[in-house]
Amino acid sequence: MKKYIAAGLVAALMSSVAPASAATQIEFWHAFTGRLGELLDEQVAKFNASQSDYTVVATNKGNYSETLNAGIAAFRAGEQPDVLQVFEVGTATMMAAEGAIKPVYEVMADSGLPFDQSVYLAAVAGYYTTTDGQMLSLPYNSSTPVLYVNKDALKAAGLDPEMDLSTWEMVGTALDALKESGSKCPLTTAWQSWVHLENLSAYHNVPFASKENGFGGLDTELSFNGDVQVKHIDTLGQWAKDGKFIYSGRRNEGGAPFRAGECALFTESSAGYAGVKKEATFDFAIRPLPYWSDVEGAPQNTIIGGASLWVLEGQTAEEYKGVAAFFNFLSSSDIQAKWHQDTGYLPITMAAYEATKASGFYGENPGTDISIIQMTGKAPTANSKGLRLGNFDQIRGIIDEELEGVWNGAKSAKDALDSAVSRGDELLRRFEQANR
Amino acid sequence: MEKRVVFNNRWLPYLLVAPQLLVTFVFFFWPAGQAIYQSAFIPDPFGLKTQFVGLGNFEYLFGNRYYLESFSTTAIFSVLVTVSSMSFALWLAVLADRVIKGSSAYRTLLIWPYAVAPAIAGVLWLFMFNPFTGIIAWMLFQVGYVWNHNLDGGQAMALVVAASAWKQISYNFLFFLAGLQAIPKSVIEAAAIDGASFWRRFWTIIFPLLSPTTFFLLVVNVIYAFFDTFGVIHTITQGGPQQSTTILVYKVFADGFVGQDLGSSAAQSVVLLVLVGILTVVQFRFIERRVHY
């Protein structure tokens, strides 16, 4: 590994000396730090070493929100990068910014490089594709929620660690036993809105918002206060009251107690795998996200979270060619397979999935293919293709607030979701107004 | 009895104040003017198109229950931070003023927290009170009290107030101590000889003579609570749970730079501008009258 990083560094050094040979510079702003940042730099170094026409310069600009802000501010100042990593909730903002973005399909077509949209996983690429099938941004890091199980905790509660936990009803039974045996934290979650409303809706094939979850137009209205969602949140609220569901925060704060062995069950992104594998001193398993067995058509498929790469307007044709070459490189199956195996993010092409399967990785790391199976098991419907809602970062904030009201017993599930819908609709109308 | 210095040159005074005026214009009037101008529009984040809405942004704001609640949240937060940090600092200053041995060591130690940046102060307190791993949260659990500021708005408020006040105590302490040391010892000693108790001396001599310092600190602390506590709130609660710690300044940031709603953010800045103007007038008109210089 060390040798590899050293090689990467040498490559990076060489490429930073390279401008003497007038390689075109491609600016790439991203939101990754730590281990993910290292892996990203490694990809970039590999690309730079693989050819001499272009040099990709990757720069971290803070977290997702900060990176998006930096990109927007730079665009206003006329100094935008070529490529900007934007999280999935910023998709509608980017899409609406006609004149600021250059769609990926256009970049690829102009470059003359081969580009076949059908090699990408539909469930992943669909999130970033127009209703008529044109890819707007390149999926980069995508994950989907799964259930992490602390098998030792199940055993301690007298349960079969291999027990079936595919439905919420079964999870309920397990939680009863866990609580009874004195577990302090039977179930916790990360990203509550993403897992328990956005994915819940897709997984049960019910709409999260009208107009195909916003894919069909800006005049979309939220609709996650339907029966399925109310029932689910109501159940979780009841579990919270009984001390079976422990709320640990809006983001992935629940990861720490789960990895420390305090929590038995944990719903979290498949990209949490690397962390759990590294830190957990107990026997754990990954299971598909549970569903309600009484809902017809469930389980449908889950949707993704993560980020994609957007190309910004206003650069030279030569730079766009470089971007296209870089995107082709990122989509190649060995790069994708390695990314998938290192991080737990989904591969973006079917070929990378097949390559990983052939390498025997899934056999050695059981459960790591669940995310892909869960996403690709059924062809996505209008309800499970993804979400495209303006001001969605703020709407998630509202959902978080309202759900917190349910967890602490201040509100009923129905009231909280109704209120979240009406407050969220206000923001959708504001977004519609700003982008008219 | 004002002194008048007469300038013979007509332009010299203007020239002398010009740098100050320039700074005020560039860093205050210009951005403030921009904020007022922008508050009448709803732009898209990239600045590609913009729509004139007149007072629409203000209508939207004042029709929003959570925005109105943010005013009382801000009031509660500011009063708690100001009162607790100032009274605690005064108490420490009075104690430190009486200490003779090793006083410089005490004073230095008490001034330390001021060197801590608000965001770091926030993280420090968050570590101690983290519901799962925090040492104080754990201690509270041992005595049967469940601490989870992610869910309990009151606890969240207590935590951000404590972190914000803690950071400001040092600053207040420094000024109170200087103020105490500037009070002539002869006055206090005379009162002591007359048989006045410590508390009587404090309330009738020390506190009134300290009032210029107290007034100054009141202004500084209110401004601190309004504007500089942003880092603490951002690191500890992000304004939650249920917006129970969303103060006005935090909302300006959250709507503008997380939500990309620049029109609403600009309108909120204008409201804040007016509010601080009113507050300053109140402080100087009504409270300063009771100050003995």
Contacts between the chains, C-beta under 8 A, distances in Angstrom:
chain1	res1	chain2	res2	distance
A	65	B	257	7.4
A	65	B	258	5.3
A	68	B	260	7.9
A	69	B	257	5.6
A	69	B	260	8.0
A	72	B	45	5.1
A	72	B	46	5.9
A	72	B	260	7.1
A	75	B	46	5.4
A	75	B	47	7.7
A	76	B	46	6.8
A	76	B	47	4.9
A	93	B	45	6.1
A	93	B	260	6.2
A	96	B	44	6.8
A	97	B	44	6.7
A	97	B	45	7.1
A	97	B	46	4.7
A	97	B	48	6.4
A	98	B	48	7.4
A	99	B	46	7.6
A	99	B	48	5.0
A	100	B	46	4.3
A	100	B	48	6.1
A	247	B	148	7.5
A	247	B	150	6.3
A	247	B	151	5.9
A	248	B	131	7.1
A	248	B	132	6.6
A	248	B	150	6.9
A	249	B	150	5.0
A	250	B	150	7.7
A	250	B	238	7.5
A	250	B	240	7.0
A	253	B	132	7.7
A	253	B	150	7.6
A	256	B	132	6.1
A	256	B	133	6.4
A	257	B	132	4.7
A	257	B	133	7.8
A	260	B	132	7.9
A	260	B	133	7.9
A	262	B	132	7.1
A	391	B	259	5.9
A	391	B	260	7.5
A	391	B	261	6.9
A	393	B	258	5.8
A	393	B	259	6.1
A	393	B	260	8.0
A	394	B	254	7.8
A	394	B	255	7.4
A	394	B	258	6.9
A	394	B	259	4.0
A	394	B	261	7.4
A	397	B	254	7.5
A	397	B	258	7.7
A	397	B	259	8.0
A	400	B	240	6.9
A	401	B	240	6.4
A	401	B	241	6.8
A	401	B	242	4.6
A	401	B	243	6.1
A	402	B	242	7.8
A	404	B	150	7.4
A	404	B	151	5.9
A	404	B	240	6.8
A	404	B	241	4.3
A	404	B	242	5.6
A	405	B	242	5.8
A	407	B	151	5.8
A	408	B	151	4.4
A	408	B	152	6.7
A	408	B	241	7.5
A	410	B	242	7.9
A	426	B	64	7.8
A	427	B	259	7.8
A	427	B	261	8.0
A	430	B	42	7.2
A	430	B	60	7.3
A	430	B	261	6.5
A	430	B	264	7.6
A	433	B	42	5.7
A	433	B	51	6.8
A	433	B	53	7.9
A	434	B	42	4.8
A	434	B	43	6.8
A	434	B	44	4.9
A	434	B	51	7.1
A	434	B	261	7.7
A	434	B	263	7.4
A	435	B	44	5.6
A	435	B	49	7.8
A	436	B	51	6.9
